[in-house]
């Protein structure tokens, strides 16, 4: 069982940066693949970035629209995953969710249905 709590969202201007934090409670955090998803108003929730568990070398993946701007990382000693977001634009406005999964197949990392645990979300608003 894992409980996830996101923080770090807020209102920023286009071009600014934010770092989201997802704090996890529970055991064996390092054995979970972690990801960030987002949901913009009136749209479906979509994959943003993912990072594998230790046994997969913590491999990362990103949706195309954030490559080069966002960086996902994890600190297993703190049971925490981060999403560093740079060069934000209005299209990044959304509620951002942290998710965790065990036994994730690499090809399904962007499929939200594969994640068993979700946080409550944190709002990111980018003004242009």
Long-range contacts (C-beta under 8 A, 24 or more apart in sequence): 1-26, 1-117, 2-26, 2-29, 2-32, 2-100, 2-116, 2-117, 3-117, 4-98, 4-99, 4-100, 4-117, 4-118, 4-119, 5-119, 5-120, 6-96, 6-97, 6-98, 6-119, 6-120, 6-121, 6-122, 7-122, 8-122, 9-96, 9-122, 9-123, 9-124, 10-123, 10-124, 10-125, 11-125, 11-127, 12-88, 12-124, 12-125, 12-126, 12-127, 13-126, 13-127, 13-128, 14-88, 14-89, 14-90, 14-126, 14-127, 14-128, 15-87, 15-88, 15-89, 16-88, 16-126, 17-84, 17-85, 17-86, 17-87, 17-88, 18-85, 18-88, 18-124, 19-82, 19-83, 19-84, 19-85, 20-82, 20-83, 20-85, 20-96, 20-98, 20-122, 20-124, 21-80, 21-81, 21-82, 22-80, 22-81, 22-82, 22-83, 22-98, 22-119, 23-78, 23-79, 23-80, 24-79, 24-80, 24-81, 24-100, 25-79, 26-79, 29-76, 29-79, 30-54, 30-76, 31-55, 31-102, 32-100, 32-101, 32-102, 32-117, 33-100, 33-101, 33-102, 33-104, 33-109, 34-72, 34-74, 34-81, 34-98, 34-99, 34-100, 34-101, 35-72, 35-98, 35-99, 35-100, 35-101, 35-109, 35-110, 35-115, 36-72, 36-81, 36-83, 36-96, 36-97, 36-98, 36-99, 37-96, 37-97, 37-99, 37-112, 38-92, 38-94, 38-95, 38-96, 38-97, 38-124, 39-94, 39-95, 39-97, 39-121, 40-91, 40-93, 40-94, 41-93, 41-94, 43-94, 45-97, 45-112, 47-109, 47-110, 47-111, 47-112, 48-83, 48-96, 49-83, 50-109, 50-110, 51-81, 52-104, 52-106, 52-109, 53-102, 53-104, 56-106, 59-106, 61-109, 61-110, 63-110, 65-91, 66-92, 85-124, 88-124, 88-126, 89-126, 89-128, 90-126, 90-127, 90-128, 91-126, 92-124, 92-126, 93-124, 93-125, 93-126, 94-123, 94-124, 95-121, 95-122, 95-123, 95-124, 96-121, 96-122, 96-123, 96-124, 97-121
